[in-house]
Amino acid sequence: MNKQTKSVIIGGLVGGIVYASIMAGFDYIDGQNFRSWRFILNVSMFGIFIGFMTKYNIKKQSEKENNND
């Protein structure tokens, strides 16, 4: 597994878990119970979005580095 793939996976997982945890915290503050299906949905949807953004950023950085050489 190359460095880019690891970065995309780790970025997606961490971003998704942090976002879903914050949303679960807001639900808890509002007096709602923990809903595992919603937590999993938040992790997967936001994680996929962050993974795509990480991939895009890595691609742009590598293009920038190649142009500067």
C-alpha positions in Angstrom: 0.0 0.0 0.0 1.5 3.3 -1.0 1.7 6.5 1.0 -1.1 8.2 -0.9 -3.6 5.3 -0.2 -2.7 5.2 3.5 -3.2 9.0 3.7 -6.6 8.8 2.1 -7.8 5.9 4.3 -6.5 7.4 7.5 -7.8 10.8 6.7 -11.2 9.5 5.8 -11.5 7.3 8.9 -10.3 10.0 11.3 -12.3 12.7 9.8 -15.4 10.5 9.7 -15.1 9.3 13.3 -14.4 12.8 14.6 -17.4 14.2 12.7 -19.7 11.4 13.8 -18.6 11.8 17.4 -19.4 15.5 17.4 -22.8 14.8 15.9 -23.5 12.1 18.5 -22.4 14.6 21.2 -24.9 17.2 19.9 -27.6 14.5 19.9 -26.7 13.6 23.5 -26.9 17.3 24.5 -30.4 17.5 22.9 -31.5 14.5 25.1 -31.6 11.9 22.3 -30.3 8.4 22.6 -27.2 7.1 20.8 -28.3 5.8 17.4 -25.6 3.4 16.0 -27.1 3.5 12.5 -26.8 7.3 12.3 -23.2 7.1 13.7 -22.2 4.6 11.1 -23.9 6.7 8.4 -22.1 9.8 9.5 -18.7 8.1 9.6 -19.1 6.5 6.2 -20.6 9.6 4.3 -18.3 12.2 5.8 -15.3 9.8 5.7 -15.8 9.2 2.0 -16.0 13.0 1.4 -12.9 13.7 3.4 -11.1 10.8 1.7 -11.8 12.4 -1.7 -10.7 15.7 -0.4 -7.4 14.2 0.9 -6.8 12.5 -2.4 -7.4 15.8 -4.3 -5.0 17.7 -2.0 -2.3 15.1 -2.3 -2.6 15.1 -6.1 -2.4 18.9 -6.2 0.6 19.0 -3.9 2.5 16.4 -6.0 1.7 18.4 -9.2 2.9 21.6 -7.6 6.2 19.9 -6.5 6.7 18.4 -10.0 6.2 21.9 -11.6 8.7 23.5 -9.2 11.5 21.0 -10.1 
